[in-house]
Amino acid sequence: MDLLSFDAVAKTVVQAVLDDALDPVTVGISGAWGSGKTTVLRLNRRTRLPRSPPRRTRPFS
């Protein structure tokens, strides 16, 4: 459940990552503790994986 509408952010990130014109692309997500960074990353993974070719991602803290 996405009560804060992070799905819109996640979809925008997925579009950027899958756009070959932007390749290579680096995406950074920043925010205060508890602001939803991990939620956006999880939504990205869920949105991207079923329909896209494999991409190398490196989540880190």
mmJSON file of the N, C-alpha and C atoms, coordinates in Angstrom:
{"data_MODEL":{"atom_site":{
"group_PDB":["ATOM","ATOM","ATOM","ATOM","ATOM","ATOM","ATOM","ATOM","ATOM","ATOM","ATOM","ATOM","ATOM","ATOM","ATOM","ATOM","ATOM","ATOM","ATOM","ATOM","ATOM","ATOM","ATOM","ATOM","ATOM","ATOM","ATOM","ATOM","ATOM","ATOM","ATOM","ATOM","ATOM","ATOM","ATOM","ATOM","ATOM","ATOM","ATOM","ATOM","ATOM","ATOM","ATOM","ATOM","ATOM","ATOM","ATOM","ATOM","ATOM","ATOM","ATOM","ATOM","ATOM","ATOM","ATOM","ATOM","ATOM","ATOM","ATOM","ATOM","ATOM","ATOM","ATOM","ATOM","ATOM","ATOM","ATOM","ATOM","ATOM","ATOM","ATOM","ATOM","ATOM","ATOM","ATOM","ATOM","ATOM","ATOM","ATOM","ATOM","ATOM","ATOM","ATOM","ATOM","ATOM","ATOM","ATOM","ATOM","ATOM","ATOM","ATOM","ATOM","ATOM","ATOM","ATOM","ATOM","ATOM","ATOM","ATOM","ATOM","ATOM","ATOM","ATOM","ATOM","ATOM","ATOM","ATOM","ATOM","ATOM","ATOM","ATOM","ATOM","ATOM","ATOM","ATOM","ATOM","ATOM","ATOM","ATOM","ATOM","ATOM","ATOM","ATOM","ATOM","ATOM","ATOM","ATOM","ATOM","ATOM","ATOM","ATOM","ATOM","ATOM","ATOM","ATOM","ATOM","ATOM","ATOM","ATOM","ATOM","ATOM","ATOM","ATOM","ATOM","ATOM","ATOM","ATOM","ATOM","ATOM","ATOM","ATOM","ATOM","ATOM","ATOM","ATOM","ATOM","ATOM","ATOM","ATOM","ATOM","ATOM","ATOM","ATOM","ATOM","ATOM","ATOM","ATOM","ATOM","ATOM","ATOM","ATOM","ATOM","ATOM","ATOM","ATOM","ATOM","ATOM","ATOM","ATOM","ATOM","ATOM","ATOM","ATOM"],
"id":[1,2,3,4,5,6,7,8,9,10,11,12,13,14,15,16,17,18,19,20,21,22,23,24,25,26,27,28,29,30,31,32,33,34,35,36,37,38,39,40,41,42,43,44,45,46,47,48,49,50,51,52,53,54,55,56,57,58,59,60,61,62,63,64,65,66,67,68,69,70,71,72,73,74,75,76,77,78,79,80,81,82,83,84,85,86,87,88,89,90,91,92,93,94,95,96,97,98,99,100,101,102,103,104,105,106,107,108,109,110,111,112,113,114,115,116,117,118,119,120,121,122,123,124,125,126,127,128,129,130,131,132,133,134,135,136,137,138,139,140,141,142,143,144,145,146,147,148,149,150,151,152,153,154,155,156,157,158,159,160,161,162,163,164,165,166,167,168,169,170,171,172,173,174,175,176,177,178,179,180,181,182,183],
"type_symbol":["N","C","C","N","C","C","N","C","C","N","C","C","N","C","C","N","C","C","N","C","C","N","C","C","N","C","C","N","C","C","N","C","C","N","C","C","N","C","C","N","C","C","N","C","C","N","C","C","N","C","C","N","C","C","N","C","C","N","C","C","N","C","C","N","C","C","N","C","C","N","C","C","N","C","C","N","C","C","N","C","C","N","C","C","N","C","C","N","C","C","N","C","C","N","C","C","N","C","C","N","C","C","N","C","C","N","C","C","N","C","C","N","C","C","N","C","C","N","C","C","N","C","C","N","C","C","N","C","C","N","C","C","N","C","C","N","C","C","N","C","C","N","C","C","N","C","C","N","C","C","N","C","C","N","C","C","N","C","C","N","C","C","N","C","C","N","C","C","N","C","C","N","C","C","N","C","C","N","C","C","N","C","C"],
"label_atom_id":["N","CA","C","N","CA","C","N","CA","C","N","CA","C","N","CA","C","N","CA","C","N","CA","C","N","CA","C","N","CA","C","N","CA","C","N","CA","C","N","CA","C","N","CA","C","N","CA","C","N","CA","C","N","CA","C","N","CA","C","N","CA","C","N","CA","C","N","CA","C","N","CA","C","N","CA","C","N","CA","C","N","CA","C","N","CA","C","N","CA","C","N","CA","C","N","CA","C","N","CA","C","N","CA","C","N","CA","C","N","CA","C","N","CA","C","N","CA","C","N","CA","C","N","CA","C","N","CA","C","N","CA","C","N","CA","C","N","CA","C","N","CA","C","N","CA","C","N","CA","C","N","CA","C","N","CA","C","N","CA","C","N","CA","C","N","CA","C","N","CA","C","N","CA","C","N","CA","C","N","CA","C","N","CA","C","N","CA","C","N","CA","C","N","CA","C","N","CA","C","N","CA","C","N","CA","C","N","CA","C","N","CA","C"],
"label_alt_id":[null,null,null,null,null,null,null,null,null,null,null,null,null,null,null,null,null,null,null,null,null,null,null,null,null,null,null,null,null,null,null,null,null,null,null,null,null,null,null,null,null,null,null,null,null,null,null,null,null,null,null,null,null,null,null,null,null,null,null,null,null,null,null,null,null,null,null,null,null,null,null,null,null,null,null,null,null,null,null,null,null,null,null,null,null,null,null,null,null,null,null,null,null,null,null,null,null,null,null,null,null,null,null,null,null,null,null,null,null,null,null,null,null,null,null,null,null,null,null,null,null,null,null,null,null,null,null,null,null,null,null,null,null,null,null,null,null,null,null,null,null,null,null,null,null,null,null,null,null,null,null,null,null,null,null,null,null,null,null,null,null,null,null,null,null,null,null,null,null,null,null,null,null,null,null,null,null,null,null,null,null,null,null],
"label_comp_id":["MET","MET","MET","ASP","ASP","ASP","LEU","LEU","LEU","LEU","LEU","LEU","SER","SER","SER","PHE","PHE","PHE","ASP","ASP","ASP","ALA","ALA","ALA","VAL","VAL","VAL","ALA","ALA","ALA","LYS","LYS","LYS","THR","THR","THR","VAL","VAL","VAL","VAL","VAL","VAL","GLN","GLN","GLN","ALA","ALA","ALA","VAL","VAL","VAL","LEU","LEU","LEU","ASP","ASP","ASP","ASP","ASP","ASP","ALA","ALA","ALA","LEU","LEU","LEU","ASP","ASP","ASP","PRO","PRO","PRO","VAL","VAL","VAL","THR","THR","THR","VAL","VAL","VAL","GLY","GLY","GLY","ILE","ILE","ILE","SER","SER","SER","GLY","GLY","GLY","ALA","ALA","ALA","TRP","TRP","TRP","GLY","GLY","GLY","SER","SER","SER","GLY","GLY","GLY","LYS","LYS","LYS","THR","THR","THR","THR","THR","THR","VAL","VAL","VAL","LEU","LEU","LEU","ARG","ARG","ARG","LEU","LEU","LEU","ASN","ASN","ASN","ARG","ARG","ARG","ARG","ARG","ARG","THR","THR","THR","ARG","ARG","ARG","LEU","LEU","LEU","PRO","PRO","PRO","ARG","ARG","ARG","SER","SER","SER","PRO","PRO","PRO","PRO","PRO","PRO","ARG","ARG","ARG","ARG","ARG","ARG","THR","THR","THR","ARG","ARG","ARG","PRO","PRO","PRO","PHE","PHE","PHE","SER","SER","SER"],
"label_asym_id":["A","A","A","A","A","A","A","A","A","A","A","A","A","A","A","A","A","A","A","A","A","A","A","A","A","A","A","A","A","A","A","A","A","A","A","A","A","A","A","A","A","A","A","A","A","A","A","A","A","A","A","A","A","A","A","A","A","A","A","A","A","A","A","A","A","A","A","A","A","A","A","A","A","A","A","A","A","A","A","A","A","A","A","A","A","A","A","A","A","A","A","A","A","A","A","A","A","A","A","A","A","A","A","A","A","A","A","A","A","A","A","A","A","A","A","A","A","A","A","A","A","A","A","A","A","A","A","A","A","A","A","A","A","A","A","A","A","A","A","A","A","A","A","A","A","A","A","A","A","A","A","A","A","A","A","A","A","A","A","A","A","A","A","A","A","A","A","A","A","A","A","A","A","A","A","A","A","A","A","A","A","A","A"],
"label_entity_id":["1","1","1","1","1","1","1","1","1","1","1","1","1","1","1","1","1","1","1","1","1","1","1","1","1","1","1","1","1","1","1","1","1","1","1","1","1","1","1","1","1","1","1","1","1","1","1","1","1","1","1","1","1","1","1","1","1","1","1","1","1","1","1","1","1","1","1","1","1","1","1","1","1","1","1","1","1","1","1","1","1","1","1","1","1","1","1","1","1","1","1","1","1","1","1","1","1","1","1","1","1","1","1","1","1","1","1","1","1","1","1","1","1","1","1","1","1","1","1","1","1","1","1","1","1","1","1","1","1","1","1","1","1","1","1","1","1","1","1","1","1","1","1","1","1","1","1","1","1","1","1","1","1","1","1","1","1","1","1","1","1","1","1","1","1","1","1","1","1","1","1","1","1","1","1","1","1","1","1","1","1","1","1"],
"label_seq_id":[1,1,1,2,2,2,3,3,3,4,4,4,5,5,5,6,6,6,7,7,7,8,8,8,9,9,9,10,10,10,11,11,11,12,12,12,13,13,13,14,14,14,15,15,15,16,16,16,17,17,17,18,18,18,19,19,19,20,20,20,21,21,21,22,22,22,23,23,23,24,24,24,25,25,25,26,26,26,27,27,27,28,28,28,29,29,29,30,30,30,31,31,31,32,32,32,33,33,33,34,34,34,35,35,35,36,36,36,37,37,37,38,38,38,39,39,39,40,40,40,41,41,41,42,42,42,43,43,43,44,44,44,45,45,45,46,46,46,47,47,47,48,48,48,49,49,49,50,50,50,51,51,51,52,52,52,53,53,53,54,54,54,55,55,55,56,56,56,57,57,57,58,58,58,59,59,59,60,60,60,61,61,61],
"pdbx_PDB_ins_code":[null,null,null,null,null,null,null,null,null,null,null,null,null,null,null,null,null,null,null,null,null,null,null,null,null,null,null,null,null,null,null,null,null,null,null,null,null,null,null,null,null,null,null,null,null,null,null,null,null,null,null,null,null,null,null,null,null,null,null,null,null,null,null,null,null,null,null,null,null,null,null,null,null,null,null,null,null,null,null,null,null,null,null,null,null,null,null,null,null,null,null,null,null,null,null,null,null,null,null,null,null,null,null,null,null,null,null,null,null,null,null,null,null,null,null,null,null,null,null,null,null,null,null,null,null,null,null,null,null,null,null,null,null,null,null,null,null,null,null,null,null,null,null,null,null,null,null,null,null,null,null,null,null,null,null,null,null,null,null,null,null,null,null,null,null,null,null,null,null,null,null,null,null,null,null,null,null,null,null,null,null,null,null],
"Cartn_x":[0.852,0.0,0.9,0.61,1.421,0.594,0.564,-0.273,0.286,1.565,2.188,2.433,1.874,1.976,3.413,4.233,5.6,5.636,4.532,4.528,4.778,4.343,4.596,6.095,6.774,8.227,8.909,8.483,9.083,8.907,7.746,7.504,8.388,8.586,9.457,10.896,11.356,12.717,12.851,11.864,11.907,11.96,11.18,11.201,12.589,13.216,14.559,15.571,15.474,16.426,16.271,15.055,14.811,14.971,15.172,15.324,16.747,16.881,18.215,18.924,18.179,18.791,19.534,19.193,19.835,20.925,21.222,22.164,23.596,24.446,24.215,23.532,22.822,22.115,22.416,22.538,22.714,21.582,20.955,19.829,20.202,20.018,20.247,18.947,18.702,17.509,18.0,17.676,18.126,16.937,17.079,16.023,16.349,15.622,15.811,15.382,15.822,15.432,13.911,13.358,11.911,11.139,11.85,11.163,10.67,11.049,10.525,11.506,12.795,13.795,13.72,13.68,13.613,12.31,11.237,9.954,10.035,10.654,10.809,11.656,12.741,13.584,12.813,12.026,11.236,10.172,9.539,8.552,9.215,10.422,11.162,11.402,11.875,12.182,10.915,9.833,8.571,8.022,8.185,7.668,8.513,9.81,10.752,10.95,11.064,11.506,10.625,9.311,8.53,8.621,8.942,8.817,10.08,11.182,12.371,13.555,14.485,15.703,16.525,17.388,18.19,19.089,19.146,20.042,20.852,22.042,22.877,22.513,22.124,21.805,22.692,23.01,23.868,23.286,22.359,21.87,22.928,23.077,24.03,23.554,24.111,23.747,24.933],
"Cartn_y":[-1.174,0.0,1.24,2.158,3.363,4.588,4.886,5.984,7.362,7.444,8.734,8.973,8.143,8.274,8.253,7.42,7.27,6.514,5.867,5.128,6.044,7.283,8.238,8.514,8.644,8.845,7.599,6.444,5.186,5.001,5.298,5.148,6.09,7.298,8.25,7.748,7.201,6.657,5.474,4.599,3.443,3.894,4.896,5.411,5.941,6.638,7.165,6.037,5.031,3.914,3.116,2.972,2.172,2.956,4.269,5.099,4.964,4.312,4.094,5.405,6.471,7.764,8.334,7.887,8.376,7.429,6.396,5.382,5.869,5.829,5.355,6.424,5.969,6.885,6.495,7.488,7.284,7.988,7.306,7.863,7.885,9.01,9.129,9.486,8.865,9.163,9.614,10.842,11.363,11.885,11.863,12.356,12.023,12.622,12.379,10.958,10.511,9.2,9.136,8.06,7.871,8.587,9.16,9.924,9.07,7.789,6.897,6.458,6.63,6.243,4.755,3.931,2.485,2.094,2.753,2.484,2.748,3.855,4.174,3.107,2.674,1.632,0.329,-0.043,-1.279,-1.159,-0.009,0.198,0.151,0.701,0.631,-0.816,-1.605,-3.005,-3.746,-3.514,-4.189,-3.746,-2.469,-1.933,-2.383,-2.467,-2.682,-4.143,-5.012,-6.376,-7.194,-7.167,-8.071,-7.773,-6.543,-6.203,-5.625,-5.705,-5.057,-6.008,-5.711,-6.52,-6.283,-7.211,-7.038,-5.804,-5.076,-3.921,-4.105,-3.596,-3.691,-2.556,-2.892,-1.876,-2.109,-1.03,-1.102,-0.253,-0.826,-0.073,-0.016,1.134,1.259,2.363,2.349,3.355,4.215],
"Cartn_z":[0.0,0.0,0.0,-0.884,-1.045,-0.66,0.603,1.1,0.77,0.439,0.162,-1.329,-2.183,-3.644,-4.158,-3.538,-4.022,-5.345,-5.712,-6.968,-8.162,-8.09,-9.179,-9.308,-8.195,-8.207,-8.758,-8.296,-8.739,-10.244,-10.769,-12.206,-13.017,-12.527,-13.222,-13.246,-12.143,-12.075,-13.031,-13.046,-13.94,-15.395,-15.753,-17.126,-17.485,-16.571,-16.825,-16.977,-16.136,-16.175,-17.47,-17.943,-19.146,-20.445,-20.364,-21.556,-22.095,-23.253,-23.824,-24.163,-24.403,-24.713,-23.508,-22.329,-21.105,-20.602,-21.365,-20.921,-21.076,-20.11,-18.754,-17.896,-16.903,-16.009,-14.564,-13.736,-12.305,-11.591,-10.664,-9.916,-8.446,-7.822,-6.393,-5.697,-4.58,-3.781,-2.419,-2.076,-0.785,0.0,1.291,2.165,3.604,4.478,5.914,6.265,7.435,7.914,7.981,7.428,7.474,6.375,5.409,4.37,3.205,3.162,2.14,1.071,1.309,0.308,-0.01,1.004,0.796,0.119,0.453,-0.199,-1.69,-2.077,-3.496,-4.18,-3.555,-4.145,-4.329,-3.347,-3.454,-4.539,-4.628,-5.688,-7.056,-7.173,-8.438,-8.834,-7.893,-8.173,-8.605,-7.914,-8.219,-9.572,-9.903,-11.159,-12.335,-12.141,-13.232,-13.604,-12.644,-12.912,-13.856,-13.74,-14.583,-16.081,-16.473,-17.884,-18.513,-17.861,-18.409,-18.451,-19.339,-19.381,-18.123,-17.793,-16.584,-16.683,-15.614,-15.499,-14.232,-14.245,-13.053,-12.122,-10.913,-9.909,-8.694,-8.019,-6.844,-5.725,-4.952,-3.801,-2.704,-2.083,-0.99,-0.057,1.114,2.126,2.43],
"occupancy":[1.0,1.0,1.0,1.0,1.0,1.0,1.0,1.0,1.0,1.0,1.0,1.0,1.0,1.0,1.0,1.0,1.0,1.0,1.0,1.0,1.0,1.0,1.0,1.0,1.0,1.0,1.0,1.0,1.0,1.0,1.0,1.0,1.0,1.0,1.0,1.0,1.0,1.0,1.0,1.0,1.0,1.0,1.0,1.0,1.0,1.0,1.0,1.0,1.0,1.0,1.0,1.0,1.0,1.0,1.0,1.0,1.0,1.0,1.0,1.0,1.0,1.0,1.0,1.0,1.0,1.0,1.0,1.0,1.0,1.0,1.0,1.0,1.0,1.0,1.0,1.0,1.0,1.0,1.0,1.0,1.0,1.0,1.0,1.0,1.0,1.0,1.0,1.0,1.0,1.0,1.0,1.0,1.0,1.0,1.0,1.0,1.0,1.0,1.0,1.0,1.0,1.0,1.0,1.0,1.0,1.0,1.0,1.0,1.0,1.0,1.0,1.0,1.0,1.0,1.0,1.0,1.0,1.0,1.0,1.0,1.0,1.0,1.0,1.0,1.0,1.0,1.0,1.0,1.0,1.0,1.0,1.0,1.0,1.0,1.0,1.0,1.0,1.0,1.0,1.0,1.0,1.0,1.0,1.0,1.0,1.0,1.0,1.0,1.0,1.0,1.0,1.0,1.0,1.0,1.0,1.0,1.0,1.0,1.0,1.0,1.0,1.0,1.0,1.0,1.0,1.0,1.0,1.0,1.0,1.0,1.0,1.0,1.0,1.0,1.0,1.0,1.0,1.0,1.0,1.0,1.0,1.0,1.0],
"B_iso_or_equiv":[0.0,0.0,0.0,0.0,0.0,0.0,0.0,0.0,0.0,0.0,0.0,0.0,0.0,0.0,0.0,0.0,0.0,0.0,0.0,0.0,0.0,0.0,0.0,0.0,0.0,0.0,0.0,0.0,0.0,0.0,0.0,0.0,0.0,0.0,0.0,0.0,0.0,0.0,0.0,0.0,0.0,0.0,0.0,0.0,0.0,0.0,0.0,0.0,0.0,0.0,0.0,0.0,0.0,0.0,0.0,0.0,0.0,0.0,0.0,0.0,0.0,0.0,0.0,0.0,0.0,0.0,0.0,0.0,0.0,0.0,0.0,0.0,0.0,0.0,0.0,0.0,0.0,0.0,0.0,0.0,0.0,0.0,0.0,0.0,0.0,0.0,0.0,0.0,0.0,0.0,0.0,0.0,0.0,0.0,0.0,0.0,0.0,0.0,0.0,0.0,0.0,0.0,0.0,0.0,0.0,0.0,0.0,0.0,0.0,0.0,0.0,0.0,0.0,0.0,0.0,0.0,0.0,0.0,0.0,0.0,0.0,0.0,0.0,0.0,0.0,0.0,0.0,0.0,0.0,0.0,0.0,0.0,0.0,0.0,0.0,0.0,0.0,0.0,0.0,0.0,0.0,0.0,0.0,0.0,0.0,0.0,0.0,0.0,0.0,0.0,0.0,0.0,0.0,0.0,0.0,0.0,0.0,0.0,0.0,0.0,0.0,0.0,0.0,0.0,0.0,0.0,0.0,0.0,0.0,0.0,0.0,0.0,0.0,0.0,0.0,0.0,0.0,0.0,0.0,0.0,0.0,0.0,0.0],
"pdbx_formal_charge":[null,null,null,null,null,null,null,null,null,null,null,null,null,null,null,null,null,null,null,null,null,null,null,null,null,null,null,null,null,null,null,null,null,null,null,null,null,null,null,null,null,null,null,null,null,null,null,null,null,null,null,null,null,null,null,null,null,null,null,null,null,null,null,null,null,null,null,null,null,null,null,null,null,null,null,null,null,null,null,null,null,null,null,null,null,null,null,null,null,null,null,null,null,null,null,null,null,null,null,null,null,null,null,null,null,null,null,null,null,null,null,null,null,null,null,null,null,null,null,null,null,null,null,null,null,null,null,null,null,null,null,null,null,null,null,null,null,null,null,null,null,null,null,null,null,null,null,null,null,null,null,null,null,null,null,null,null,null,null,null,null,null,null,null,null,null,null,null,null,null,null,null,null,null,null,null,null,null,null,null,null,null,null],
"auth_seq_id":[1,1,1,2,2,2,3,3,3,4,4,4,5,5,5,6,6,6,7,7,7,8,8,8,9,9,9,10,10,10,11,11,11,12,12,12,13,13,13,14,14,14,15,15,15,16,16,16,17,17,17,18,18,18,19,19,19,20,20,20,21,21,21,22,22,22,23,23,23,24,24,24,25,25,25,26,26,26,27,27,27,28,28,28,29,29,29,30,30,30,31,31,31,32,32,32,33,33,33,34,34,34,35,35,35,36,36,36,37,37,37,38,38,38,39,39,39,40,40,40,41,41,41,42,42,42,43,43,43,44,44,44,45,45,45,46,46,46,47,47,47,48,48,48,49,49,49,50,50,50,51,51,51,52,52,52,53,53,53,54,54,54,55,55,55,56,56,56,57,57,57,58,58,58,59,59,59,60,60,60,61,61,61],
"auth_comp_id":["MET","MET","MET","ASP","ASP","ASP","LEU","LEU","LEU","LEU","LEU","LEU","SER","SER","SER","PHE","PHE","PHE","ASP","ASP","ASP","ALA","ALA","ALA","VAL","VAL","VAL","ALA","ALA","ALA","LYS","LYS","LYS","THR","THR","THR","VAL","VAL","VAL","VAL","VAL","VAL","GLN","GLN","GLN","ALA","ALA","ALA","VAL","VAL","VAL","LEU","LEU","LEU","ASP","ASP","ASP","ASP","ASP","ASP","ALA","ALA","ALA","LEU","LEU","LEU","ASP","ASP","ASP","PRO","PRO","PRO","VAL","VAL","VAL","THR","THR","THR","VAL","VAL","VAL","GLY","GLY","GLY","ILE","ILE","ILE","SER","SER","SER","GLY","GLY","GLY","ALA","ALA","ALA","TRP","TRP","TRP","GLY","GLY","GLY","SER","SER","SER","GLY","GLY","GLY","LYS","LYS","LYS","THR","THR","THR","THR","THR","THR","VAL","VAL","VAL","LEU","LEU","LEU","ARG","ARG","ARG","LEU","LEU","LEU","ASN","ASN","ASN","ARG","ARG","ARG","ARG","ARG","ARG","THR","THR","THR","ARG","ARG","ARG","LEU","LEU","LEU","PRO","PRO","PRO","ARG","ARG","ARG","SER","SER","SER","PRO","PRO","PRO","PRO","PRO","PRO","ARG","ARG","ARG","ARG","ARG","ARG","THR","THR","THR","ARG","ARG","ARG","PRO","PRO","PRO","PHE","PHE","PHE","SER","SER","SER"],
"auth_asym_id":["A","A","A","A","A","A","A","A","A","A","A","A","A","A","A","A","A","A","A","A","A","A","A","A","A","A","A","A","A","A","A","A","A","A","A","A","A","A","A","A","A","A","A","A","A","A","A","A","A","A","A","A","A","A","A","A","A","A","A","A","A","A","A","A","A","A","A","A","A","A","A","A","A","A","A","A","A","A","A","A","A","A","A","A","A","A","A","A","A","A","A","A","A","A","A","A","A","A","A","A","A","A","A","A","A","A","A","A","A","A","A","A","A","A","A","A","A","A","A","A","A","A","A","A","A","A","A","A","A","A","A","A","A","A","A","A","A","A","A","A","A","A","A","A","A","A","A","A","A","A","A","A","A","A","A","A","A","A","A","A","A","A","A","A","A","A","A","A","A","A","A","A","A","A","A","A","A","A","A","A","A","A","A"],
"auth_atom_id":["N","CA","C","N","CA","C","N","CA","C","N","CA","C","N","CA","C","N","CA","C","N","CA","C","N","CA","C","N","CA","C","N","CA","C","N","CA","C","N","CA","C","N","CA","C","N","CA","C","N","CA","C","N","CA","C","N","CA","C","N","CA","C","N","CA","C","N","CA","C","N","CA","C","N","CA","C","N","CA","C","N","CA","C","N","CA","C","N","CA","C","N","CA","C","N","CA","C","N","CA","C","N","CA","C","N","CA","C","N","CA","C","N","CA","C","N","CA","C","N","CA","C","N","CA","C","N","CA","C","N","CA","C","N","CA","C","N","CA","C","N","CA","C","N","CA","C","N","CA","C","N","CA","C","N","CA","C","N","CA","C","N","CA","C","N","CA","C","N","CA","C","N","CA","C","N","CA","C","N","CA","C","N","CA","C","N","CA","C","N","CA","C","N","CA","C","N","CA","C","N","CA","C","N","CA","C","N","CA","C","N","CA","C"],
"pdbx_PDB_model_num":[1,1,1,1,1,1,1,1,1,1,1,1,1,1,1,1,1,1,1,1,1,1,1,1,1,1,1,1,1,1,1,1,1,1,1,1,1,1,1,1,1,1,1,1,1,1,1,1,1,1,1,1,1,1,1,1,1,1,1,1,1,1,1,1,1,1,1,1,1,1,1,1,1,1,1,1,1,1,1,1,1,1,1,1,1,1,1,1,1,1,1,1,1,1,1,1,1,1,1,1,1,1,1,1,1,1,1,1,1,1,1,1,1,1,1,1,1,1,1,1,1,1,1,1,1,1,1,1,1,1,1,1,1,1,1,1,1,1,1,1,1,1,1,1,1,1,1,1,1,1,1,1,1,1,1,1,1,1,1,1,1,1,1,1,1,1,1,1,1,1,1,1,1,1,1,1,1,1,1,1,1,1,1]
}}}
